[in-house]
Amino acid sequence: MKSARHQFILLGLICQGLSWDNLVLPLLNALLWAACLARPRRAIHPGQVADIAAIVLGGLLAWRLAPVFHVSAHFAVGHGLSLLQLLRLLRPLDHREKIFSLIVAAGQLAVACTVVLDYRFVLILLATLALLPRALAELEAESFAGATPLPVTLPRLGWGKLLAIFAVMTTVFVGVPRGLLGTPLAARLPGGDALPGALDTMLDPARGGRANSSRLILQVDAAEVGYLRMMALENFDGRQWQAGNSSPWQPLPNASPTWVAANFPHRRVRVKEPGILNRVLPTDGHVMRVAGRFFRGPGRDAHDVLLCQAMWNSGNNLYEYWVQPQPPVALLPPSQRQRLLTGPAPSQELRTWLTNVLAGTTEPLARARRLEAHLREQFRYELGAPELDRLNALEEFLLRERRGHCERFASALALLLRMEGIPARVVVGFVPGERNWLSGWRDVRLRDAHAWVEAHLTGLGWVQFDPTPRASQPPPGWEPADLIDALDVIWYLNIVNFDATAQRSFFQVPTEAIRSAGDHLRETGPIWLGLGALGGLGWLGWRGWRRRQRSATTVPPANVSARFASHHYGQALRILAKHGFHRHPPETPWEFLASLRNEPLPLREPVARITKAFCATRYGGAVLSEVEQRELAKAVERLRAALASHRPTVPVSK
């Protein structure tokens, strides 16, 4: 398990398991990897037919199990290669098989590049940079060492080289045209009921509230944003609210993008869980235009909810839309108006309660606001409220319990408005969350799912009412997940979603800055040029004066002189050894100089000068002046010249 090659194979198995978009298969692959390495390895060679059979068997097994676990079967062949990798861990491999195992693991890393689009990719990248060079070095060492493994040592890269590599990678990422780099794989959403879709919920005033989950659904970038609508419920059968079957789909108007962007507020939304939306794009108003790449055929239904003909999961689950703050007044068809006035017959007790609450108000809008305020102020919000009488849930909630979750409040207000002759419907969606302190985007979690009411008033159209006493809920505090969510959105916006448009914007900013700086420089150039010239001349003069002061008053330290003399003494020894004069380890510098007494003076004189300077600085702490240093360097050159035409008088001993 300590082998870098085995660890790199484990990384590939984990990356292949991530294609199922859960932790079950990565953990299973890791456990199987450890179990295979723990077993004794047997020298068996099943052959290529068995390897091909393992790939086919693993691929078919993954393809058949994918619908059972509601995951994608797109990478079934990769799962077959995972089975082959695990089986090969049970036996010794030859050099070619080891190379193939590394290639397979690298290919499985490519799978992670298409399915792991969040910050986890950084961890995979770091693990790859740490393991792949060591695995290749191990493979190379084994090819030379035979049966005896050699220790693997990798060269250490300094900060300069690391910065240079990072600069090259950044330049390629930012500068290469995005069309040449491809786009992330767009995988269809898994089927089944793996994700609890908000649109699949049929509101029931008799049931308890949904779990207060912190699962992140959306992230919204907008200065101000209202309630995000997902579904309008208009039919009530006395127990449940349902959407109804009369919601014709209509395409959005073909308005000019430039005109829409200049005249209407803009929102940008990143979808974290597209499977939970069920082909609905949450919006907070009458949409004039929508843009995005992970859906097809956007339009709106009769309730002004934005629907898509198809939606898939991609590396760019980002859409933006423009809303009309004051949408046109919609007219209700008679058949729809009749449905929006249908409700259970009220008892005399409920009718008396309603008359007392609305006493003194006559206008429909004022009566609706009075009911909204009464529920918000006199009732209490509570998740997991007790069960209500299914035969008379509305009256039990209003007259006795007086507490519940948002679904009960919305249901009660919609039915009360219908009793007053005001068409009303229940709307399901999300309340925009608080701004993330790091990214600035609003995090919308599953706990932010909400239900409210829309009533149709003559001359005003659809008006929004929220009877739920939201202020009584404890505000969510800061959580460590907020930091992860912020890093996640920053990663998606600046790395995953760095497309051609973002690339042009990236280069547009420095281009505009350079152009502005050039205009400013042309206006004030002579002044800045003169000031720069004066400053440069002053700095050069000060540096020259400081250099003369140091050369006149300072003496090189003793340790500098010692290193200088030792360097030149070492040069002299190398020159002498090249021509057959070797200094033996037991000899002192003076003894070695004495061994040259029979040599001619042109050879002995520079060696004597160099030896004297070396001993004086190394052992006596003497300091060489600049003149003495120059003389010492000249002595080395004289020695080299003397030996060029000299032959030793005695044979050189080996």
C-alpha positions, -999 to 999 in steps of 0.1 A, spaced: 0 0 0 30 23 4 37 21 -33 30 53 -52 18 32 -81 -8 15 -60 -19 48 -44 -23 63 -79 -44 34 -89 -66 40 -58 -70 76 -69 -82 65 -103 -107 40 -87 -121 68 -65 -124 92 -95 -142 65 -115 -166 59 -85 -174 96 -85 -192 92 -118 -221 78 -98 -224 112 -80 -224 97 -46 -200 83 -20 -211 46 -22 -190 35 -52 -158 55 -43 -159 39 -8 -166 5 -22 -137 8 -46 -114 19 -18 -124 -10 4 -119 -35 -25 -85 -19 -33 -73 -24 3 -87 -60 4 -69 -70 -28 -36 -56 -16 -40 -74 18 -43 -108 2 -11 -128 -7 -1 -123 -44 0 -153 -66 21 -156 -97 -7 -164 -121 -11 -151 -157 -46 -155 -169 -39 -139 -203 -55 -113 -224 -88 -131 -229 -94 -131 -191 -85 -93 -190 -110 -86 -218 -136 -107 -200 -131 -87 -168 -136 -54 -186 -168 -66 -203 -182 -81 -171 -175 -50 -151 -190 -28 -177 -222 -49 -180 -226 -50 -143 -223 -12 -139 -247 -7 -168 -273 -30 -153 -269 -15 -118 -271 22 -129 -309 23 -132 -313 6 -98 -293 32 -80 -306 61 -103 -271 70 -115 -256 75 -150 -244 45 -170 -223 67 -193 -190 55 -179 -198 18 -178 -166 9 -196 -146 27 -170 -161 5 -143 -151 -25 -163 -115 -12 -162 -119 -7 -124 -126 -44 -121 -95 -52 -142 -74 -30 -120 -86 -47 -88 -80 -82 -102 -44 -72 -113 -37 -62 -77 -39 -99 -67 -9 -109 -87 26 -96 -97 27 -76 -129 53 -73 -155 67 -39 -167 42 -36 -195 12 -44 -173 23 -18 -147 25 9 -174 -10 -1 -186 -23 2 -150 -10 37 -148 -26 46 -181 -59 33 -170 -57 52 -137 -49 84 -157 -79 78 -179 -101 74 -148 -88 108 -137 -101 122 -169 -136 109 -158 -133 131 -128 -125 161 -150 -159 157 -166 -181 149 -135 -163 166 -106 -168 203 -114 -166 217 -79 -138 225 -55 -131 187 -50 -112 189 -83 -85 208 -66 -79 179 -42 -77 155 -71 -53 177 -89 -30 180 -59 -31 142 -53 -22 136 -89 7 160 -88 20 142 -57 15 106 -68 21 105 -105 57 116 -106 66 92 -78 47 63 -95 67 69 -127 100 71 -108 92 38 -91 85 22 -124 117 35 -139 137 24 -108 122 -11 -110 133 -14 -146 170 -8 -137 171 -25 -103 156 -59 -112 145 -78 -81 161 -53 -57 140 -21 -53 159 11 -52 149 41 -31 130 67 -52 142 103 -48 126 131 -68 143 164 -75 130 192 -54 116 222 -73 125 256 -58 100 284 -55 112 299 -87 104 269 -108 71 263 -91 61 299 -98 72 295 -134 51 264 -138 21 281 -122 26 311 -145 26 289 -176 -5 270 -164 -23 302 -157 -13 317 -191 -25 286 -210 -58 286 -190 -65 323 -195 -50 329 -229 -59 299 -251 -92 305 -269 -119 286 -250 -133 270 -281 -101 250 -284 -103 236 -249 -138 220 -252 -166 221 -227 -176 199 -197 -197 169 -204 -235 175 -200 -250 145 -183 -287 139 -182 -304 141 -148 -308 107 -131 -343 93 -130 -363 80 -101 -370 97 -67 -335 101 -56 -340 139 -50 -371 152 -31 -385 176 -57 -404 206 -43 -428 203 -73 -437 167 -64 -451 178 -30 -489 181 -28 -496 205 0 -518 191 27 -529 213 56 -532 182 78 -496 170 76 -465 181 94 -438 204 81 -409 193 60 -374 188 74 -353 219 80 -325 207 57 -295 229 50 -290 212 16 -279 239 -9 -302 243 -39 -296 276 -56 -272 306 -53 -286 340 -65 -266 371 -75 -289 401 -73 -291 433 -53 -328 428 -45 -347 396 -52 -382 385 -43 -397 351 -36 -386 326 -62 -417 310 -77 -418 273 -87 -454 262 -88 -489 276 -84 -516 253 -69 -552 262 -76 -573 231 -70 -584 222 -34 -604 190 -28 -610 197 9 -577 180 19 -550 186 -6 -538 213 -30 -530 203 -66 -517 221 -96 -545 214 -119 -544 205 -156 -551 238 -173 -516 253 -176 -508 259 -213 -472 265 -221 -463 297 -239 -429 307 -254 -412 339 -241 -414 370 -262 -387 374 -288 -374 407 -274 -341 423 -282 -314 412 -257 -298 447 -257 -331 464 -251 -341 440 -223 -307 443 -206 -310 481 -206 -345 484 -193 -352 455 -169 -336 443 -136 -312 414 -140 -307 383 -118 -281 355 -121 -288 321 -106 -265 291 -102 -283 258 -98 -266 234 -74 -293 207 -76 -310 207 -110 -327 174 -103 -348 190 -76 -363 216 -100 -382 193 -123 -376 214 -154 -386 246 -136 -364 277 -134 -372 296 -102 -379 333 -109 -392 362 -88 -413 381 -113 -426 384 -148 -397 372 -170 -389 391 -201 -358 371 -211 -339 341 -199 -305 328 -210 -287 296 -200 -271 264 -215 -283 235 -194 -320 236 -205 -339 238 -238 -372 255 -248 -380 279 -219 -415 292 -216 -441 300 -190 -474 284 -180 -507 301 -172 -494 309 -137 -464 327 -150 -440 299 -139 -409 295 -160 -408 259 -174 -384 242 -198 -390 214 -223 -358 197 -212 -331 201 -185 -298 184 -179 -269 186 -155 -238 203 -169 -207 221 -159 -224 254 -163 -258 252 -144 -261 289 -146 -290 310 -159 -298 346 -159 -331 364 -164 -346 399 -166 -379 407 -149 -405 433 -154 -411 450 -120 -447 459 -128 -461 431 -150 -493 438 -170 -526 432 -153 -537 397 -162 -574 389 -169 -589 357 -155 -609 335 -178 -643 327 -163 -634 290 -160 -602 297 -141 -619 323 -119 -645 297 -109 -618 272 -99 -600 299 -78 -632 306 -58 -639 269 -50 -635 259 -13 -651 240 16 -684 254 30 -676 273 62 -693 266 94 -712 294 113 -684 295 139 -658 301 112 -680 327 94 -684 346 128 -646 345 133 -640 359 98 -666 387 103 -650 398 135 -615 398 119 -626 419 89 -648 443 108 -644 478 95 -628 470 61 -647 469 28 -621 471 0 -609 437 -13 -572 447 -10 -577 460 25 -596 429 36 -568 406 22 -541 426 40 -561 425 72 -563 387 70 -526 385 62 -517 407 92 -539 388 116 -523 355 107 -488 369 110 -494 386 143 -519 364 162 -506 330 152 -473 312 158 -450 296 133 -439 260 142 -423 232 123 -436 197 129 -469 211 141 -494 185 154 -518 167 132 -551 184 124 -586 170 120 -586 158 83 -623 164 80 -622 200 92 -585 210 91 -590 246 83 -613 254 112 -592 234 137 -561 254 126 -578 288 127 -600 284 158 -581 261 181 -544 252 172 -534 287 159 -499 274 151 -483 256 122 -458 258 92 -460 279 61 -481 254 42 -509 257 67 -508 295 68 -508 297 30 -536 272 27 -557 290 53 -553 324 38 -561 312 2 -593 295 15 -603 326 35 -599 348 5 -620 325 -16 -647 327 11 -646 365 6 -650 361 -32 -614 369 -40 -597 344 -64 -566 330 -47 -540 303 -52 -511 288 -32 -476 293 -46 -446 271 -38 -410 282 -41 -381 295 -21 -374 325 0 -340 341 -10 -315 333 17 -290 356 33 -260 369 14 -229 347 18 -203 367 36 -175 357 12 -190 353 -23 -218 379 -20 -243 355 -35 -276 345 -17 -276 309 -6 -309 292 -11 -312 259 8 -339 233 11 -350 248 44 -358 280 25 -387 263 7 -418 283 13 -455 286 4 -474 319 1 -505 332 -16 -513 351 -47 -548 368 -50 -562 383 -82 -577 418 -75 -596 438 -100 -574 465 -116 -543 452 -98 -539 417 -112 -520 392 -91 -509 405 -57 -486 385 -34 -495 378 3 -474 360 29 -494 352 60 -466 331 77 -451 348 108 -415 346 95 -402 369 123 -409 342 149 -385 318 133 -349 318 147 -326 333 120 -300 308 108 -266 317 121 -232 313 103 -223 277 95 -190 262 83 -209 251 52 -212 288 42 -174 289 36 -176 258 14 -206 272 -5 -187 305 -11 -156 287 -24 -179 265 -45 -195 294 -63 -162 312 -67 -147 280 -83 -177 276 -106 -178 312 -118 -140 317 -123 -128 282 -133 -156 259 -145 -177 287 -161 -147 306 -176 -160 305 -211 -154 326 -242 -175 355 -229 -157 355 -195 -124 354 -214 -133 384 -235 -143 403 -203 -111 393 -186 -90 408 -213 -113 438 -218 -105 451 -183 -67 454 -187 -72 466 -223 -94 495 -211 -70 502 -183 -41 504 -207 -60 526 -230 -70 550 -202 -34 550 -189 -22 558 -225 -46 588 -228 -35 601 -194 1 596 -202 -2 616 -235 -17 645 -215 8 645 -186 37 626 -203 63 655 -204 59 663 -167 62 627 -156 91 621 -179 110 651 -165 103 640 -129 114 605 -137 146 616 -153 155 638 -124 147 610 -99 168 585 -119 198 609 -121 196 616 -84 194 579 -76 224 570 -98 245 598 -81 236 587 -47 245 550 -55 279 562 -69 287 582 -39 277 553 -15 299 529 -35 330 552 -33 324 556 5 323 519 10 354 512 -10 374 539 8 364 531 44 355 494 45 378 463 44 365 429 34 357 408 65 380 379 75 356 352 65 352 367 30 390 367 26 392 331 38 366 320 13 384 339 -15 418 324 -7 404 289 -2 387 291 -36 419 301 -54 440 275 -34 415 249 -46 419 261 -82 457 258 -79 454 222 -65 432 212 -94 456 227 -120 485 209 -103 467 176 -102 458 179 -139 496 180 -146 505 152 -123 512 170 -90 489 155 -64 486 167 -28 481 136 -6 455 138 22 481 135 51 502 165 37 498 200 50 499 229 26 535 237 36 546 200 32 530 199 -2 549 231 -11 581 216 1 576 186 -22 579 210 -52 613 224 -42 630 206 -71 606 223 -96 616 255 -115 609 289 -100 581 299 -124 561 270 -109 572 273 -73 567 310 -70 529 313 -77 523 281 -56 542 297 -27 522 329 -29 489 311 -31 498 288 -2 509 317 20 477 336 14 456 305 21 473 296 54 473 333 65 435 337 60 424 302 69 444 297 100 457 331 109 425 352 104 443 376 80 423 400 58 432 404 21 430 438 6 416 444 -29 452 446 -42 462 414 -26 431 397 -40 440 408 -75 476 395 -70 463 362 -58 441 358 -89 471 367 -111 492 340 -93 467 313 -103 469 325 -139 508 324 -138 506 289 -124 484 278 -152 507 294 -178 538 278 -162 524 243 -162 512 246 -198 549 242 -210 562 222 -181 569 185 -176 573 170 -141 609 161 -132 598 130 -113 572 104 -123 538 110 -108 527 83 -84 492 70 -87 
